[in-house]
Amino acid sequence: MSTAVFPEIRVSLDIGCRFHSVAVGLSDGNLLDEFEIPHTKQGFETFFKRIQQHELKHQLSVSIAMEGYNGYARPLRNTGSGLELCILLT
């Protein structure tokens, strides 16, 4: 069994009711960015813009993990970002 880690950008999104915390890192564990966005259309536009900047800079694919508790993730379903959204409920 291979334990190789493929290089990628990993984004963690902690969903809140008014603000969301974001951490962006590389699959090797290096932290690239941390920021908070408001739970608004402009906040999510900022989110996708900053993620795209990292994607272009590093030329790597992006994986986004997020908490989808209490339905706060619903605004991400129709963002028009071109990203496939998979919400995992734990």
Backbone as a chain_set.jsonl record, in Angstrom:
{"seq": "MSTAVFPEIRVSLDIGCRFHSVAVGLSDGNLLDEFEIPHTKQGFETFFKRIQQHELKHQLSVSIAMEGYNGYARPLRNTGSGLELCILLT", "coords": {"N": [[0.842, -1.179, 0.0], [0.617, 2.158, -0.893], [1.821, 5.127, 0.606], [2.131, 7.604, -0.365], [1.883, 11.124, -0.701], [0.094, 13.209, -2.71], [0.994, 16.25, -4.227], [-0.909, 19.069, -3.425], [-3.193, 21.81, -2.919], [-4.684, 22.433, 0.117], [-7.69, 23.26, 1.63], [-9.32, 24.377, 4.472], [-12.433, 24.919, 5.821], [-14.156, 26.378, 8.286], [-17.323, 26.527, 9.204], [-19.48, 29.057, 10.312], [-22.258, 30.872, 11.781], [-22.253, 33.616, 11.242], [-19.651, 34.338, 10.5], [-16.873, 32.787, 8.797], [-14.096, 30.695, 9.238], [-11.013, 30.291, 7.591], [-8.417, 28.198, 6.486], [-5.511, 27.737, 4.604], [-3.388, 25.502, 3.067], [-0.511, 23.514, 2.102], [-0.211, 20.122, 0.898], [2.017, 19.066, 2.075], [2.038, 20.049, 4.591], [2.711, 22.707, 5.055], [1.595, 25.885, 6.021], [-0.202, 28.258, 4.21], [-1.984, 30.429, 4.306], [-4.326, 32.164, 6.359], [-7.559, 33.24, 7.13], [-10.585, 35.13, 7.717], [-13.972, 35.154, 6.712], [-16.998, 36.998, 6.07], [-20.405, 35.824, 6.376], [-21.631, 36.296, 3.759], [-22.492, 37.184, 0.358], [-20.381, 38.677, -0.737], [-18.357, 37.914, 0.984], [-17.99, 35.193, 0.298], [-17.21, 35.521, -2.333], [-14.741, 36.745, -1.939], [-13.473, 34.596, -0.659], [-13.313, 32.63, -2.782], [-11.743, 34.05, -4.595], [-9.293, 34.408, -3.228], [-8.527, 31.737, -2.885], [-8.225, 30.996, -5.545], [-6.029, 32.601, -6.229], [-3.944, 31.319, -4.828], [-4.037, 28.852, -6.116], [-3.271, 29.534, -8.742], [-0.697, 30.569, -8.268], [0.746, 28.36, -7.2], [0.183, 26.339, -8.972], [-1.302, 23.974, -8.534], [-3.768, 21.44, -7.825], [-6.854, 21.955, -6.003], [-8.243, 21.064, -2.916], [-11.085, 21.189, -0.905], [-12.156, 21.138, 2.353], [-14.886, 21.096, 4.497], [-16.987, 22.025, 7.234], [-20.322, 21.142, 7.496], [-22.479, 21.685, 9.204], [-25.739, 22.244, 10.608], [-26.838, 23.439, 8.324], [-25.577, 25.776, 7.452], [-23.874, 25.753, 5.293], [-25.275, 25.932, 2.966], [-25.295, 28.309, 1.233], [-23.059, 27.899, -0.375], [-23.687, 26.108, -2.343], [-24.632, 27.073, -4.828], [-22.714, 28.823, -6.108], [-21.518, 29.397, -8.51], [-18.864, 29.102, -8.948], [-17.542, 27.145, -10.297], [-16.424, 25.092, -8.988], [-16.637, 21.789, -7.702], [-18.799, 20.898, -5.191], [-18.75, 19.066, -2.295], [-20.392, 18.094, 0.417], [-19.675, 16.957, 3.575], [-21.231, 15.321, 6.125], [-20.86, 14.912, 9.53]], "CA": [[0.0, 0.0, 0.0], [1.394, 3.383, -1.004], [1.464, 6.219, 1.513], [2.566, 8.834, -1.022], [0.959, 12.256, -0.663], [0.181, 13.974, -3.938], [0.991, 17.688, -3.947], [-2.142, 19.795, -3.679], [-3.556, 22.848, -1.966], [-5.782, 21.963, 0.96], [-8.407, 24.371, 2.256], [-10.23, 24.001, 5.544], [-13.43, 25.967, 6.006], [-14.953, 26.163, 9.499], [-18.539, 27.291, 8.954], [-20.205, 29.642, 11.429], [-23.506, 31.486, 11.318], [-21.986, 34.98, 10.762], [-18.317, 34.37, 9.914], [-16.268, 31.485, 8.523], [-12.641, 30.697, 9.332], [-10.408, 29.586, 6.47], [-6.985, 27.92, 6.516], [-5.042, 27.235, 3.31], [-2.055, 24.926, 3.216], [-0.065, 22.528, 1.122], [-0.327, 18.755, 1.39], [3.201, 18.735, 2.878], [1.845, 20.586, 5.921], [3.027, 24.132, 5.138], [0.457, 26.796, 6.054], [-0.057, 29.356, 3.265], [-2.86, 31.572, 4.543], [-5.456, 32.034, 7.273], [-8.377, 34.443, 7.099], [-11.987, 34.983, 8.073], [-14.882, 35.818, 5.776], [-18.371, 37.102, 6.568], [-21.394, 34.943, 5.755], [-22.301, 37.124, 2.76], [-22.057, 36.929, -1.016], [-19.056, 39.275, -0.902], [-17.423, 37.073, 1.733], [-17.674, 34.007, -0.487], [-16.442, 35.976, -3.501], [-13.375, 36.899, -1.426], [-12.971, 33.236, -0.437], [-12.927, 32.001, -4.039], [-10.657, 34.832, -5.193], [-8.04, 34.088, -2.537], [-8.157, 30.356, -3.208], [-7.745, 30.998, -6.925], [-4.684, 33.18, -6.234], [-3.017, 30.248, -4.417], [-4.042, 27.845, -7.178], [-2.463, 30.051, -9.847], [0.693, 30.716, -7.824], [1.391, 27.07, -6.962], [-0.144, 25.429, -10.074], [-1.717, 22.704, -7.948], [-5.207, 21.293, -7.641], [-7.351, 22.415, -4.708], [-9.258, 20.283, -2.204], [-11.695, 21.989, 0.148], [-12.892, 20.392, 3.374], [-15.675, 22.04, 5.269], [-18.012, 21.559, 8.149], [-21.62, 21.516, 6.958], [-23.444, 21.485, 10.284], [-26.87, 23.171, 10.764], [-27.27, 24.053, 7.072], [-24.887, 27.025, 7.125], [-23.124, 25.6, 4.047], [-26.161, 26.042, 1.806], [-24.938, 29.333, 0.239], [-21.983, 27.451, -1.252], [-24.178, 25.173, -3.363], [-24.872, 27.727, -6.118], [-21.827, 29.981, -6.166], [-21.036, 29.651, -9.864], [-17.401, 29.124, -8.904], [-16.981, 26.085, -11.129], [-15.906, 24.032, -8.125], [-17.588, 20.765, -7.278], [-18.939, 20.959, -3.741], [-19.169, 17.835, -1.656], [-20.543, 18.391, 1.84], [-19.616, 15.762, 4.406], [-21.872, 15.504, 7.426], [-20.295, 13.962, 10.498]], "C": [[0.886, 1.24, 0.0], [0.892, 4.433, -0.017], [1.888, 7.562, 0.927], [1.467, 9.893, -0.942], [1.154, 13.056, -1.933], [0.129, 15.463, -3.603], [-0.346, 18.319, -4.338], [-2.283, 20.907, -2.657], [-4.758, 22.34, -1.194], [-6.378, 23.145, 1.714], [-9.366, 23.811, 3.292], [-11.15, 25.183, 5.819], [-14.292, 25.598, 7.21], [-16.153, 27.095, 9.424], [-19.167, 27.77, 10.263], [-21.471, 30.306, 10.911], [-23.277, 32.897, 10.779], [-20.65, 35.106, 10.052], [-17.808, 32.95, 9.739], [-14.756, 31.639, 8.579], [-12.065, 29.802, 8.248], [-8.92, 29.396, 6.734], [-6.614, 27.288, 5.181], [-3.627, 26.718, 3.501], [-1.723, 23.99, 2.077], [-0.148, 21.137, 1.736], [0.911, 18.322, 2.175], [3.133, 19.334, 4.283], [2.16, 22.067, 6.073], [1.759, 24.981, 5.056], [0.729, 27.975, 5.124], [-0.819, 30.605, 3.683], [-3.909, 31.202, 5.587], [-6.236, 33.336, 7.214], [-9.804, 34.101, 7.493], [-12.823, 35.724, 7.046], [-16.26, 35.941, 6.413], [-19.295, 36.163, 5.791], [-22.274, 35.775, 4.806], [-21.805, 36.726, 1.379], [-20.648, 37.469, -1.239], [-17.99, 38.455, -0.163], [-17.014, 35.845, 0.934], [-16.937, 34.361, -1.775], [-14.98, 36.167, -3.111], [-12.723, 35.539, -1.229], [-12.463, 32.631, -1.743], [-11.785, 32.75, -4.725], [-9.316, 34.481, -4.539], [-7.587, 32.668, -2.816], [-7.59, 30.289, -4.622], [-6.338, 31.587, -7.021], [-3.642, 32.129, -5.835], [-2.91, 29.182, -5.502], [-3.155, 28.289, -8.34], [-0.988, 30.14, -9.479], [1.412, 29.369, -7.761], [1.143, 26.052, -8.072], [-0.455, 24.015, -9.565], [-3.234, 22.654, -7.869], [-5.575, 21.669, -6.209], [-8.392, 21.437, -4.176], [-9.765, 21.13, -1.055], [-12.483, 21.068, 1.078], [-13.648, 21.401, 4.214], [-16.645, 21.324, 6.186], [-19.345, 22.03, 7.587], [-22.739, 21.388, 7.952], [-24.51, 22.589, 10.306], [-27.27, 23.903, 9.486], [-26.574, 25.335, 6.691], [-24.119, 26.942, 5.809], [-23.991, 25.803, 2.808], [-25.772, 27.127, 0.811], [-23.826, 28.911, -0.711], [-22.481, 26.58, -2.403], [-24.316, 25.808, -4.736], [-24.016, 28.974, -6.275], [-21.398, 30.334, -7.576], [-19.527, 29.664, -9.95], [-16.771, 28.109, -9.84], [-16.398, 24.961, -10.307], [-17.013, 23.045, -7.813], [-17.623, 20.77, -5.764], [-19.467, 19.634, -3.231], [-19.222, 18.112, -0.16], [-20.577, 17.063, 2.608], [-20.233, 16.08, 5.748], [-21.333, 14.449, 8.367], [-21.149, 13.894, 11.727]], "O": [[1.805, 1.349, 0.812], [-0.313, 4.602, 0.168], [1.992, 8.55, 1.654], [0.283, 9.595, -1.095], [2.257, 13.53, -2.207], [-0.688, 15.889, -2.787], [-0.841, 18.12, -5.447], [-1.573, 20.936, -1.652], [-5.734, 21.873, -1.781], [-5.666, 23.923, 2.348], [-10.128, 22.885, 3.015], [-10.692, 26.307, 6.024], [-15.058, 24.635, 7.167], [-16.013, 28.31, 9.564], [-19.359, 26.992, 11.197], [-21.722, 30.295, 9.706], [-24.044, 33.344, 9.927], [-20.518, 35.887, 9.109], [-18.244, 32.029, 10.429], [-14.199, 32.593, 8.035], [-12.557, 28.698, 8.01], [-8.239, 30.329, 7.158], [-7.319, 26.408, 4.686], [-2.768, 27.42, 4.035], [-2.55, 23.714, 1.208], [-0.154, 20.994, 2.958], [0.865, 17.31, 2.875], [4.054, 19.154, 5.079], [1.897, 22.635, 7.132], [0.951, 24.819, 4.142], [1.771, 28.622, 5.231], [-0.357, 31.721, 3.443], [-4.325, 30.047, 5.675], [-5.647, 34.417, 7.244], [-10.177, 32.932, 7.589], [-12.435, 36.789, 6.566], [-16.652, 35.088, 7.209], [-18.981, 35.763, 4.67], [-23.476, 35.934, 5.018], [-20.811, 36.011, 1.252], [-19.815, 36.804, -1.856], [-16.861, 38.323, -0.635], [-15.836, 35.49, 0.891], [-16.123, 33.573, -2.256], [-14.082, 35.795, -3.865], [-11.561, 35.345, -1.585], [-11.323, 32.172, -1.816], [-10.944, 32.126, -5.373], [-8.319, 34.283, -5.233], [-6.392, 32.416, -2.967], [-6.594, 29.607, -4.868], [-5.532, 31.112, -7.822], [-2.574, 32.058, -6.442], [-1.824, 28.671, -5.774], [-2.372, 27.494, -8.86], [-0.124, 29.82, -10.295], [2.551, 29.248, -8.212], [1.808, 25.017, -8.121], [0.048, 23.017, -10.082], [-3.903, 23.687, -7.848], [-4.723, 21.698, -5.321], [-9.307, 21.035, -4.894], [-8.978, 21.721, -0.315], [-13.359, 20.322, 0.642], [-13.105, 22.437, 4.596], [-17.057, 20.189, 5.946], [-19.485, 23.202, 7.237], [-23.851, 21.015, 7.581], [-24.197, 23.751, 10.046], [-27.982, 24.905, 9.561], [-26.942, 25.946, 5.688], [-23.746, 27.978, 5.259], [-23.463, 25.841, 1.697], [-25.906, 26.893, -0.39], [-23.669, 29.523, -1.768], [-21.735, 26.345, -3.354], [-24.126, 25.117, -5.737], [-24.533, 30.058, -6.544], [-20.957, 31.457, -7.821], [-18.963, 30.178, -10.916], [-15.583, 28.206, -10.146], [-15.923, 23.971, -10.864], [-18.178, 23.418, -7.678], [-16.58, 20.659, -5.119], [-20.503, 19.145, -3.682], [-18.183, 18.342, 0.46], [-21.387, 16.179, 2.328], [-19.803, 17.009, 6.433], [-21.339, 13.256, 8.062], [-20.837, 13.149, 12.656]]}, "num_chains": 1, "name": "protein.A"}
